[in-house]
Amino acid sequence: MLRMTVEIVPFGNDLLRRIIGTMIIANDGTGDTSVGNYQVRLSTDTETALAVGSVKGHDRGQGAWPLVALALKSALDAEAA
């Protein structure tokens, strides 16, 4: 599982930071060693689900950042539909 958090840091002061969003990317267990399939969930700072999506057929060799981009697009596209 990957968990991405988005924080707001007022005036760059870490003492004032707070989480304003979270994205969870969870392996759904149907892939193999080279290709992964994932469920995606976007939440607010209160853990209220904003959107869900999925990524199918991700080439694990591409690494985490392309997966994060696909996951975010999937969830936002699903929310807009």
Stockholm file with secondary structure:
# STOCKHOLM 1.0

chainA/1-81         MLRMTVEIVPFGNDLLRRIIGTMIIANDGTGDTSVGNYQVRLSTDTETALAVGSVKGHDRGQGAWPLVALALKSALDAEAA
#=GR chainA/1-81 SS CEEEEEEECGGGCGGGCEEEEEEEEEECSCCCSSEEEEEEEEEETTCCEEEEEEEEEEEGGGCHHHHHHHHHHHHHHHHHC
#=GC SS_cons        CEEEEEEECGGGCGGGCEEEEEEEEEECSCCCSSEEEEEEEEEETTCCEEEEEEEEEEEGGGCHHHHHHHHHHHHHHHHHC
//
